[in-house]
Amino acid sequence: MTGWLYILSSAVCSVIIAHLLKTAEFKKLNTVRVLTVNYITAAAIAFLTPTYDADFDFKFADASGALILAVIVGLIFIINFFIFSKSVDKNGIGISVAAMRVSLIIPVFLSIFWYLEKVSAVQWVGVFTVFIALYLLLPNKRKMLKEPLSAAWLLVLLFIGTGLGDASLKVFEEDFMSVITKEQFMGTVFISSFVVGSSIILFQKKWQFSKAEIILGIAVGIPNLYSAIFLINALELLSGAIVYSMVNILAVLGATLVGILRWGDILTKVQWAGVLVTLISILLLL
């Protein structure tokens, strides 16, 4: 039961992040500055969080592989964000978010085929039902086929970047948790993202942070950290195929509901069918 609570908590954090970023867009704030504040906030909280493990003895030599992975993941996170920004401009928000969500196939297959996690026949059906649900929830499905090759490549890069970022948390949970805490790992990830983001802002000479950008950045940073922490905790207790499928589908369902209730989004009949299939996939994965 604890694993499912971690899954729900991770999904809730993801929905909160989406809502806050939508708020930043609505208020015409500079998203890059908001995310830069978010990264340093998440890193600070991660490094200041006690591990509560008296037997844990950090040794740099043993943790070097984990730290290298964290730096790489940090670069993936920030680069993937800029790809996302370009894709939103070229392909639209719905198609871009869909590419990110469908990328769950990468960490799911990593869990099943590399780490040899067992999945029951019913759960296999649930995993594939998730993809059907995500497809039904997509707006403007035909738009992707009509876009120029350059725009389509942005979706491919977004798919790969998001999938690799999510899969890295599984690699950390399986191979490096014995040498570095998840707080230290995620702290290093966010510090790396912060350094890259700060460098870009410095290059662009856009250091004029508004009070609203700082406050919203801090607000995003907290759930941004714990969405990953809760995900890693869930991976310790449940199959990666189930964890990634459930977190993604719950995040999409939650974001859809928030969009309707808070932002006045209107769903098509096909998207409502996607919501129904979402609920079915959740029952199959339980």
C-alpha positions in Angstrom: 0.0 0.0 0.0 2.9 2.4 0.8 4.2 2.0 -2.8 0.8 3.2 -4.2 0.8 6.2 -1.9 4.2 7.1 -3.3 2.9 6.8 -6.8 -0.1 9.0 -6.0 2.1 11.6 -4.3 4.5 11.7 -7.3 1.6 12.2 -9.6 0.1 14.9 -7.4 3.4 16.7 -7.4 3.5 16.5 -11.2 0.0 18.0 -11.5 1.0 20.8 -9.1 4.1 21.6 -11.2 1.9 21.7 -14.4 -0.6 24.0 -12.7 2.1 26.4 -11.5 3.9 26.5 -14.9 0.5 27.2 -16.5 0.1 30.1 -13.9 3.5 31.4 -14.9 2.5 31.4 -18.6 -0.9 33.0 -17.7 0.9 35.8 -15.8 3.4 36.3 -18.7 6.4 35.5 -16.4 9.8 34.5 -17.8 9.7 30.7 -17.6 13.4 30.3 -17.8 13.9 32.5 -14.7 11.1 30.7 -12.9 12.7 27.3 -13.6 16.2 28.5 -12.6 14.8 29.5 -9.2 13.1 26.2 -9.1 16.3 24.2 -9.7 18.3 26.0 -7.0 15.3 25.7 -4.5 15.0 21.9 -5.2 18.8 21.4 -4.9 19.0 23.4 -1.6 16.1 21.4 0.0 17.6 18.1 -1.3 21.1 18.8 0.3 19.6 20.1 3.5 17.3 17.1 4.0 18.7 14.7 6.6 19.1 11.1 5.5 18.2 9.6 8.9 20.6 6.7 8.2 23.3 6.6 10.8 25.0 3.7 9.0 25.2 5.6 5.6 28.8 6.7 5.0 29.2 8.8 1.8 32.5 8.1 0.0 33.3 10.1 -3.1 35.2 7.3 -4.8 32.3 4.9 -4.5 29.7 7.5 -5.5 31.6 8.9 -8.5 29.5 6.9 -10.9 26.3 8.1 -9.3 27.5 11.7 -9.4 28.4 11.5 -13.1 25.0 10.1 -13.8 23.4 12.9 -11.8 25.3 15.6 -13.8 24.3 13.9 -17.1 20.6 13.8 -15.9 20.8 17.4 -14.9 21.9 18.3 -18.5 19.2 16.2 -19.9 16.6 17.9 -17.7 17.5 21.4 -18.7 18.1 20.6 -22.4 14.8 18.8 -22.6 13.1 21.8 -21.2 14.4 24.0 -24.0 13.4 21.4 -26.6 10.0 21.4 -25.0 9.8 25.2 -25.3 10.6 25.0 -29.0 8.2 22.1 -29.5 5.4 24.0 -27.9 6.0 26.8 -30.3 6.1 24.6 -33.4 3.8 21.7 -32.5 1.5 23.1 -29.7 1.3 22.2 -26.0 -1.0 19.2 -26.4 1.2 17.3 -28.9 4.4 18.2 -27.0 3.1 17.0 -23.6 1.9 13.8 -25.3 5.3 13.1 -26.6 6.7 13.5 -23.1 4.1 11.2 -21.6 4.2 8.4 -24.2 8.0 8.3 -23.6 7.2 6.2 -20.5 7.7 3.2 -22.8 11.5 3.7 -22.4 11.7 3.3 -18.5 8.9 0.7 -18.6 10.8 -1.5 -21.1 14.1 -0.8 -19.2 12.5 -2.2 -16.1 11.1 -5.3 -17.8 13.8 -6.2 -20.3 17.0 -5.0 -18.6 16.2 -5.4 -14.9 14.0 -8.4 -15.7 11.0 -7.3 -13.5 8.0 -9.6 -13.6 4.7 -8.3 -14.8 1.5 -10.4 -14.8 -0.6 -10.9 -17.9 -3.3 -8.6 -16.6 -0.7 -5.9 -15.7 0.7 -6.2 -19.3 -2.8 -5.4 -20.5 -2.8 -2.5 -18.1 0.5 -1.2 -19.4 -0.7 -1.2 -23.1 -4.0 0.3 -22.0 -2.1 3.3 -20.7 -0.9 4.0 -24.2 -4.4 3.8 -25.6 -5.6 6.2 -22.9 -2.8 8.6 -23.6 -3.5 8.5 -27.3 -7.2 9.2 -26.7 -6.4 12.1 -24.5 -4.3 13.8 -27.2 -5.7 16.9 -28.8 -5.0 17.6 -32.5 -3.7 14.1 -33.3 -3.5 14.8 -37.1 -1.4 17.9 -36.6 1.8 16.0 -36.1 1.5 14.4 -39.5 1.1 17.8 -41.2 4.0 19.5 -39.5 7.4 20.0 -41.3 10.2 17.5 -40.6 12.0 20.0 -38.3 8.9 20.2 -36.0 8.5 16.4 -36.0 12.2 16.0 -35.0 11.5 18.2 -31.9 8.9 15.7 -30.9 11.4 12.8 -31.4 14.0 14.6 -29.3 11.4 15.4 -26.6 10.4 11.7 -26.5 14.0 10.5 -26.2 15.0 13.2 -23.6 12.0 12.6 -21.3 12.3 8.9 -21.5 16.0 8.9 -20.7 15.4 11.3 -17.8 12.8 9.0 -16.3 14.8 5.9 -17.0 17.8 7.4 -15.2 15.9 7.3 -11.9 15.4 3.6 -12.3 19.1 3.1 -13.0 19.9 5.1 -9.8 17.4 3.1 -7.7 18.9 -0.2 -9.0 22.6 0.5 -9.1 23.5 3.5 -7.0 21.2 3.8 -3.9 23.8 1.9 -1.8 26.5 4.6 -2.3 24.5 7.9 -2.4 21.2 9.0 -1.0 18.3 10.0 -3.3 18.5 13.5 -1.8 22.2 13.8 -2.7 21.5 12.4 -6.2 18.6 14.7 -6.9 20.4 17.6 -5.4 23.3 17.1 -7.8 20.8 16.7 -10.7 19.2 20.1 -9.9 22.5 21.9 -9.3 23.6 20.8 -12.7 20.4 22.1 -14.3 20.7 25.3 -12.3 24.3 25.9 -13.6 23.2 25.4 -17.2 20.1 27.5 -16.8 22.1 30.3 -15.1 24.7 30.2 -17.8 22.0 30.7 -20.4 20.4 33.6 -18.5 23.9 35.2 -18.0 24.5 34.9 -21.8 21.2 36.4 -22.6 21.7 39.1 -19.9 18.2 38.6 -18.4 19.0 38.7 -14.7 16.0 40.9 -13.8 14.1 38.5 -11.6 10.7 39.7 -10.5 9.3 39.0 -7.1 6.5 36.8 -8.7 9.1 34.8 -10.6 11.1 34.1 -7.5 8.0 33.1 -5.5 6.6 30.9 -8.2 10.1 29.4 -8.8 10.3 28.4 -5.1 6.8 27.0 -5.3 7.7 24.8 -8.3 11.0 23.7 -6.8 9.4 21.9 -3.8 7.1 19.5 -5.8 9.7 19.2 -8.5 12.1 17.6 -6.0 9.5 15.4 -4.3 7.9 14.2 -7.5 11.3 12.5 -8.2 11.9 11.4 -4.6 8.4 9.8 -4.3 9.0 8.1 -7.7 12.3 6.6 -6.5 10.6 5.5 -3.3 7.8 3.8 -5.3 10.4 2.0 -7.5 11.9 0.5 -4.4 8.6 -1.2 -3.6 6.9 -1.9 -6.9 7.7 -2.9 -10.5 9.0 -0.1 -12.6 6.5 -1.0 -15.3 3.6 -0.4 -12.9 5.2 2.7 -11.3 5.9 4.6 -14.5 2.6 3.7 -16.1 0.6 4.7 -13.0 2.4 7.9 -12.4 2.1 9.1 -16.0 -1.5 8.2 -16.4 -2.5 9.7 -13.0 -0.6 12.8 -13.9 -2.4 13.1 -17.2 -5.8 12.4 -15.6 -5.1 14.9 -12.8 -3.9 17.6 -15.2 -7.0 17.1 -17.3 -9.2 17.6 -14.3 -7.3 20.7 -13.1 -7.5 22.0 -16.7 -11.3 21.6 -16.7 -12.0 22.9 -13.2 -9.4 25.7 -12.9 -8.6 26.7 -16.5 -11.8 26.1 -18.3 -10.5 23.4 -20.7 -13.1 21.6 -22.7 -12.7 17.9 -23.6 -13.9 16.2 -26.8 -15.9 13.0 -26.7 -12.7 11.1 -27.7 -10.8 12.7 -24.8 -13.6 11.7 -22.4 -13.2 8.2 -23.7 -9.6 8.5 -22.8 -10.5 9.4 -19.2 -12.6 6.3 -19.1 -9.8 4.1 -20.5 -7.5 5.7 -17.9 -9.7 4.5 -15.1 -9.8 1.0 -16.6 -6.0 0.9 -16.9 -5.6 1.9 -13.3 -7.9 -1.0 -12.2 -5.8 -3.4 -14.3 -2.6 -2.3 -12.8 -3.8 -2.5 -9.2 
